[in-house]
Amino acid sequence: MSIEEKVEKIKEEIKSQCVKEGYIKEADEEEKSMLEKLAEIEHEQWMTWATALQDEVSPERKYKWKKVMIPYKDLTEEDKEKDREWARKIMEVVNKQNS
């Protein structure tokens, strides 16, 4: 198991314990679905932005980006999580506005 996988496993264990003890609530299916939709939109937005900058970035950066210039559904879980981080920020703002 890689270090990244170990870290993810530990994060999941901590999250599970926090939910169990009532410190945080588990997202329901509707929230999970919204998170994935927003993350997919975020990824599409990022691809549009990155494509617009292609002529201004280093060959190394282009190479790095090329690996993730794919549909959201085809990303690794690690890369999807990067988009989910931004989606969570959006959900936070929306939830604050609706409360």
VEXSE-153913 format. One record per atom (N, C-alpha, C, CB): x, y, z; residue in three letters. Coordinates in steps of 0.001 Angstrom, whole numbers, padded with zeros to 6 digits, always signed. Glycine has a CB too. Example, Ala and Ser with C-alpha at 12.3 -4.5 7.8 and 13.67 -1.06 7.14 Angstrom:
<sites>
+013190-005690+007800ALA/+012300-004500+007800ALA/+013200-003300+007800ALA/+011308-004473+009046ALA/+012850-002250+007080SER/+013670-001060+007140SER/+012900+000030+007870SER/+014084-000598+005725SER/
</sites>
This chain:
<sites>
+000850-001181+000000MET/+000000+000000+000000MET/+000896+001245+000000MET/-000967-000003+001233MET/+000578+002176-000889SER/+001375+003397-000982SER/+001081+004318+000200SER/+001094+004125-002311SER/+001935+005295+000379ILE/+001733+006271+001451ILE/+000418+007012+001249ILE/+002907+007271+001508ILE/+000129+007386+000001GLU/-001109+008104-000292GLU/-002324+007259+000083GLU/-001167+008489-001779GLU/-002264+005960-000217GLU/-003376+005078+000125GLU/-003523+004943+001638GLU/-003178+003698-000511GLU/-002395+004882+002335LYS/-002432+004803+003794LYS/-003045+006068+004390LYS/-001018+004582+004355LYS/-002651+007209+003850VAL/-003198+008483+004327VAL/-004708+008525+004096VAL/-002510+009676+003614VAL/-005147+008120+002911GLU/-006584+008109+002619GLU/-007331+007183+003566GLU/-006832+007682+001170GLU/-006755+006026+003853LYS/-007387+005078+004763LYS/-007525+005689+006159LYS/-006575+003769+004827LYS/-006478+006343+006625ILE/-006514+006980+007944ILE/-007557+008098+007963ILE/-005118+007539+008319ILE/-007611+008901+006891LYS/-008602+009978+006814LYS/-010019+009417+006883LYS/-008417+010789+005519LYS/-010262+008320+006184GLU/-011585+007694+006203GLU/-011922+007166+007599GLU/-011651+006552+005174GLU/-010940+006579+008274GLU/-011160+006075+009629GLU/-011493+007215+010590GLU/-009923+005312+010123GLU/-010773+008325+010469ILE/-011034+009491+011321ILE/-012426+010039+011042ILE/-009968+010591+011094ILE/-012767+010168+009771LYS/-014090+010682+009400LYS/-015183+009777+009948LYS/-014218+010805+007868LYS/-015000+008478+009797SER/-015978+007516+010289SER/-016174+007652+011795SER/-015543+006094+009941SER/-015078+007804+012521GLN/-015153+007959+013971GLN/-015847+009272+014340GLN/-013743+007908+014589GLN/-015564+010330+013630CYS/-016208+011625+013897CYS/-017708+011559+013653CYS/-015590+012723+013025CYS/-018125+010865+012590VAL/-019551+010695+012313VAL/-020186+009874+013430VAL/-019776+010012+010933VAL/-019529+008783+013788LYS/-020032+007888+014829LYS/-020234+008628+016152LYS/-019070+006715+015029LYS/-019314+009523+016493GLU/-019388+010248+017762GLU/-020195+011542+017669GLU/-017997+010560+018248GLU/-020718+011840+016472GLY/-021597+012990+016315GLY/-020920+014325+016087GLY/-022432+013099+017487GLY/-019617+014317+015813TYR/-018916+015581+015572TYR/-019230+016155+014193TYR/-017413+015381+015715TYR/-019465+015277+013248ILE/-019867+015697+011900ILE/-020989+014781+011436ILE/-018657+015658+010896ILE/-021759+015243+010460LYS/-022818+014385+009946LYS/-022397+013797+008604LYS/-024141+015170+009807LYS/-022858+012610+008361GLU/-022588+011933+007095GLU/-023459+012581+006028GLU/-022864+010387+007194GLU/-022889+012837+004874ALA/-023658+013421+003779ALA/-024701+012410+003306ALA/-022724+013846+002605ALA/-025923+012901+003059ASP/-026933+011991+002532ASP/-026731+011829+001027ASP/-028365+012510+002844ASP/-027511+010967+000422GLU/-027329+010661-001006GLU/-027514+011886-001893GLU/-028303+009576-001434GLU/-028450+012753-001518GLU/-028689+013966-002300GLU/-027463+014882-002256GLU/-029935+014713-001775GLU/-026868+015032-001067GLU/-025663+015864-000932GLU/-024493+015264-001705GLU/-025284+016026+000551GLU/-024350+013944-001636LYS/-023268+013276-002361LYS/-023438+013466-003867LYS/-023227+011772-002012LYS/-024678+013358-004327SER/-024961+013541-005751SER/-024645+014974-006186SER/-026437+013204-006054SER/-025052+015938-005360MET/-024774+017347-005664MET/-023271+017592-005681MET/-025458+018279-004633MET/-022558+017028-004728LEU/-021108+017187-004669LEU/-020462+016669-005953LEU/-020532+016450-003444LEU/-020878+015498-006413GLU/-020299+014936-007633GLU/-020626+015781-008859GLU/-020795+013514-007841GLU/-021837+016294-008929LYS/-022217+017153-010060LYS/-021379+018426-010078LYS/-023716+017508-009992LYS/-021236+019045-008900LEU/-020432+020266-008820LEU/-018966+019991-009115LEU/-020573+020902-007444LEU/-018457+018863-008655ALA/-017061+018506-008922ALA/-016845+018293-010417ALA/-016664+017235-008138ALA/-017806+017685-011072GLU/-017695+017484-012519GLU/-017694+018832-013252GLU/-018855+016594-013032GLU/-018549+019742-012833ILE/-018583+021083-013427ILE/-017252+021787-013172ILE/-019765+021920-012847ILE/-016732+021668-011963GLU/-015439+022279-011629GLU/-014342+021733-012536GLU/-015080+022024-010148GLU/-014362+020431-012779HIS/-013338+019836-013638HIS/-013470+020363-015071HIS/-013445+018292-013620HIS/-014693+020461-015558GLU/-014910+021006-016909GLU/-014413+022444-016993GLU/-016407+020941-017291GLU/-014688+023231-015944GLN/-014226+024620-015893GLN/-012708+024665-015905GLN/-014772+025336-014641GLN/-012086+023798-015109TRP/-010628+023768-015057TRP/-010047+023405-016424TRP/-010148+022768-013991TRP/-010636+022421-017103MET/-010127+022029-018427MET/-010227+023188-019414MET/-010904+020809-018966MET/-011315+023944-019346THR/-011470+025109-020221THR/-010383+026138-019926THR/-012871+025743-020046THR/-010168+026418-018641TRP/-009137+027362-018230TRP/-007757+026872-018659TRP/-009179+027575-016709TRP/-007438+025616-018381ALA/-006121+025060-018703ALA/-005881+025049-020215ALA/-005991+023635-018139ALA/-006907+024758-020973THR/-006776+024764-022432THR/-006457+026168-022933THR/-008066+024243-023096THR/-007106+027169-022339ALA/-006860+028558-022737ALA/-005422+028982-022433ALA/-007842+029495-022025ALA/-004807+028373-021436LEU/-003448+028741-021038LEU/-002360+027872-021671LEU/-003330+028665-019547LEU/-002726+026923-022485GLN/-001758+025968-023039GLN/-000517+026623-023627GLN/-002418+025141-024096GLN/-000680+027734-024322ASP/+000463+028380-024980ASP/+001356+029145-023996ASP/-000034+029331-026058ASP/+000901+029322-022773GLU/+001638+030126-021801GLU/+002332+029310-020712GLU/+000709+031099-021161GLU/+002169+027996-020739VAL/+002746+027178-019668VAL/+003927+026353-020181VAL/+001677+026251-019069VAL/+004729+025911-019254SER/+005923+025136-019601SER/+005551+023768-020174SER/+006820+024961-018369SER/+006448+023167-020929PRO/+006201+021819-021446PRO/+005946+020817-020325PRO/+007380+021357-022291PRO/+006623+020994-019190GLU/+006417+020089-018054GLU/+004980+020188-017535GLU/+007416+020409-016919GLU/+004487+021421-017417ARG/+003123+021637-016944ARG/+002125+021055-017946ARG/+002854+023147-016722ARG/+002378+021277-019244LYS/+001486+020706-020266LYS/+001414+019195-020135LYS/+001961+021087-021678LYS/+002564+018575-019914TYR/+002621+017121-019773TYR/+001813+016673-018550TYR/+004089+016645-019654TYR/+001987+017389-017451LYS/+001271+017061-016214LYS/-000238+017216-016403LYS/+001757+017957-015055LYS/-000639+018302-017030TRP/-002058+018562-017251TRP/-002681+017555-018210TRP/-002253+019967-017784TRP/-001912+017118-019202LYS/-002452+016209-020222LYS/-003051+014947-019588LYS/-001349+015820-021224LYS/-002445+014494-018494LYS/-002917+013276-017826LYS/-004316+013438-017232LYS/-001944+012878-016729LYS/-004686+014665-016908VAL/-006000+014895-016289VAL/-006964+015657-017199VAL/-005830+015657-014991VAL/-006594+015823-018440MET/-007484+016441-019427MET/-008383+015356-020018MET/-006666+017168-020555MET/-009144+014754-019131ILE/-010040+013656-019488ILE/-011366+013907-018779ILE/-009432+012251-019094ILE/-012420+013219-019188PRO/-013700+013403-018489PRO/-013577+013087-016997PRO/-014782+012515-019121PRO/-014354+013796-016200TYR/-014334+013628-014751TYR/-014493+012159-014355TYR/-015438+014466-014109TYR/-015411+011475-014996LYS/-015695+010080-014636LYS/-014482+009174-014800LYS/-016837+009550-015479LYS/-013521+009578-015629ASP/-012334+008766-015882ASP/-011136+009124-014998ASP/-011943+008898-017320ASP/-011285+010151-014171LEU/-010193+010547-013278LEU/-009990+009510-012178LEU/-010476+011928-012658LEU/-008801+009511-011609THR/-008556+008686-010430THR/-009320+009300-009255THR/-007018+008579-010116THR/-009531+008527-008216GLU/-010199+009064-007023GLU/-009408+010228-006440GLU/-010378+007963-005961GLU/-008100+010120-006481GLU/-007250+011199-005958GLU/-007493+012499-006725GLU/-005756+010804-006044GLU/-007580+012425-008052ASP/-007823+013626-008848ASP/-009260+014118-008702ASP/-007516+013356-010315ASP/-010216+013195-008581LYS/-011600+013613-008347LYS/-011701+014384-007041LYS/-012545+012395-008324LYS/-010958+013956-006036GLU/-011010+014613-004734GLU/-010555+016065-004829GLU/-010148+013859-003724GLU/-009623+016362-005720LYS/-009184+017752-005911LYS/-010349+018614-006391LYS/-008012+017823-006925LYS/-011157+018072-007298ASP/-012331+018809-007777ASP/-013411+018873-006691ASP/-012897+018150-009058ASP/-013543+017804-005915ARG/-014530+017801-004827ARG/-014205+018859-003780ARG/-014594+016420-004168ARG/-012927+019122-003552GLU/-012555+020160-002583GLU/-013171+021493-002974GLU/-011021+020293-002483GLU/-013081+021834-004254TRP/-013662+023091-004723TRP/-015188+023029-004688TRP/-013174+023409-006147TRP/-015752+021874-005005ALA/-017205+021720-004969ALA/-017722+021910-003540ALA/-017620+020330-005514ALA/-016987+021406-002561ARG/-017393+021587-001154ARG/-017422+023065-000776ARG/-016437+020825-000212ARG/-016479+023829-001307LYS/-016464+025268-001028LYS/-017719+025930-001572LYS/-015213+025925-001635LYS/-018134+025523-002752ILE/-019359+026062-003351ILE/-020560+025680-002496ILE/-019541+025546-004803ILE/-020610+024413-002084MET/-021734+023954-001263MET/-021800+024708+000061MET/-021623+022451-001000MET/-020643+025014+000627GLU/-020602+025782+001872GLU/-021258+027137+001697GLU/-019162+025957+002348GLU/-020905+027829+000626VAL/-021473+029156+000363VAL/-022977+029047+000153VAL/-020803+029808-000873VAL/-023404+028087-000644VAL/-024836+027912-000915VAL/-025584+027577+000372VAL/-025061+026800-001968VAL/-025029+026685+001178ASN/-025695+026305+002438ASN/-025806+027495+003389ASN/-024928+025159+003125ASN/-024789+028344+003430LYS/-024851+029534+004287LYS/-025931+030495+003795LYS/-023482+030247+004326LYS/-026054+030621+002489GLN/-027059+031511+001917GLN/-028474+031006+002189GLN/-026838+031660+000416GLN/-028621+029685+002245ASN/-029952+029090+002439ASN/-030340+028926+003900ASN/-030010+027751+001766ASN/-029441+029268+004831SER/-029808+029099+006241SER/-030233+030380+006884SER/-028670+028522+007011SER/
</sites>
